[in-house]
Amino acid sequence: MKNLFNIEQSRSFISNFPKHPEDLALRVYTSRLLGSNSNLVLHGGGNTSVKINMPDITGESKNVIFVKGSGADLKFVDPEGFTGLDLEPLRKLRVIEKLTEEEMDNQLRIHRIWADSPDPSVETVVHAFLPHKYIDHTHADAILILTNRVNGDAIVEEALGKNVVVIPYIMSGFPLAKSILNAYEKNPDIEAVVVMNHGIFTFSDDAEISYRKMIDFVTRAEAFIMEKVGDKPVMSFSTNQVTNQAKNSGTTLARLVQAIRGACAYGNDRAGKQRFYVEIRNNSQMVGASASKEAEFLCRTGVLTPDHVIRTKNRMLYIDSIPEKDDDLKNYIDNLIASYKKAYHKYFITQSKAKGVERKEMDPLPRIVLVSGFGLVALGYTKTDAVIAADIGEQTIKAKLYGNAFGDYLPISDSHIFDMEYWPLQLKKLKKSLPSLLEGQVAMITGAGGAIGFGIAKRLLKAGAAVVLSDINEQRLCKVRSILSEEFNSNRIAIQVFDVTDYDSAKNALVKIALKFGGIDILVPNAGIACVATIEDLNPDKFDQVIDVNLKGTFNVIKAAVPVFKRQNTGGNIVVISSKNVFDPGAAFGAYSASKAGAHQISKIAAMELASIGVKVNMINPDAVFGDDSVSSQLWDLIGPDRMKSRGLDADGLKEYYRNRNLLKESVTAEHVGNAVLFFASDQTPTTGASLPVDGGIVAAFPR
Ligand code: ZN
């Protein structure tokens, strides 16, 4: 493991944060160095601190400890990510034998120097009790490989030498702090403390030295493991498993994740089910691990450190084959999920009874699935949660393969896992506001390179959905994506270029979407083109083109989505962007009006056919939506000039003309259409087969 400390860089941190004490700037620097190494810490794991003597508001000097905020990521932490606390009152807690969780939480609140700073790390008291200026703490993989085995304590001593104290696993927070303080007081010359099944603490009065010790000890652990494992391969394969690998295909994996996502969705309130997003890792290492003889060991033996349990659950689910028929697949996955849930429930009941505590059982669903020959599939309530689970899952698999090759791997006990999984202070890391209306759902919008598609995407993103922008025009899609990424987390936005007129490409797009997010819940067929010509002048090829995009395109995407909806078995919404012209056609606009009427009719048929699987199909009939300066309407770009010419108007005059022709004298915007899509997509009413005009009121276009 490389020591990345660079004196020039460390100085630049001091000059970059001039408003903060130099020692804190250095703390930020070495914390980021730790955070940049995924073998040391991942996503909010690990924590660091610095003790600084500084004047308070009255000018009186005071000892302040700055500890990393709970859940903050060391990789990106800045001075504001550290919480300053009055050190002396925290140190006084040493004399207390036991502290309730509520009281510890209270202590960590009342001694902050800034009331608004984030909750400090759950391990704050450990940092406060040790006297050193700088303390570095990680859950380094190599350390955990050494501790998680038979006679792990002796092995750690052998690997790291006499200056390291090993203490048995003990609950984080106050008990751990007391235990580490005790170990330190018995031997004040120690350079590091290793906590079994948990991680390592290093310390010094110098930022660079504390960091260097971390790197040195972890490097020693790595070298020790490599020496013991030697040339032994960490994975082994049977012929059968290798064959499985050869059959790896995107379509099969897409079917599987759709089924898994469906089987894991739960609840049924007004806003529908709680659904998961998926993150797939199928690099050669994960595919190899999933197909290896070690795969079952990896799933059975749980997390590397209890800290990971809130992100990944303890055990991974193993899937050894993917049945070819959808019905068989569904039964197979349903059974596997059911037994996973049963085992989780049993663990929860057994542990809460044994400990005599009352806790609310969390969802009993897996977060990591290892699929033989295909790699790792992670699940999360948000896409970010799924990515975090996948990162931790990948890292855990790599480390445990070495732990297994080393020999005598010893999983962490359910009792320790439960203490951490249901520890109120740890759960705070996951605390968040109520889920937004469409959280967990995936929407695909065709024709998303234009104004209406953009307006719909914006509205659905605001409501919490992940959105796939589709269009045949990649350049326009990229533009829309970049505008939306300024406002929304880009991991909820994807683009998928495809041609709606081609059924196979629609089918393929849904495979890609499954591999990206896990499936689809909201489909918005919106792609449309038009041409202005009387029947006499309308070129038959042009007519075909319009029919292909507007009618066949709608049919193709609905048809391609049906098997996906069936595999998920969680219902869904199709919201078709129809047109005012369906009810009120215009002369010299035959191709558009006829194709839209056809699409409207096929959507009604879909409503009839898909009701039995809980999929609702509704139509929105807008009139004259012009884009704005950021995203124009592709349709109006095409027909606007003709329309202006025939009416003798300029661009603004044309907009005025359409505004004045409706009852409410309103300009219809893409946002209005987006609101209407959201209404249907969020299951507010039991409605299917309906048409909702968004046109300011046009009597001739009243649905009938
Ligand atoms: Zn820790």
Residues whose N, C-alpha, C, O or C-beta is under 5 A from the ligand:
A	BS01	ZN	G199
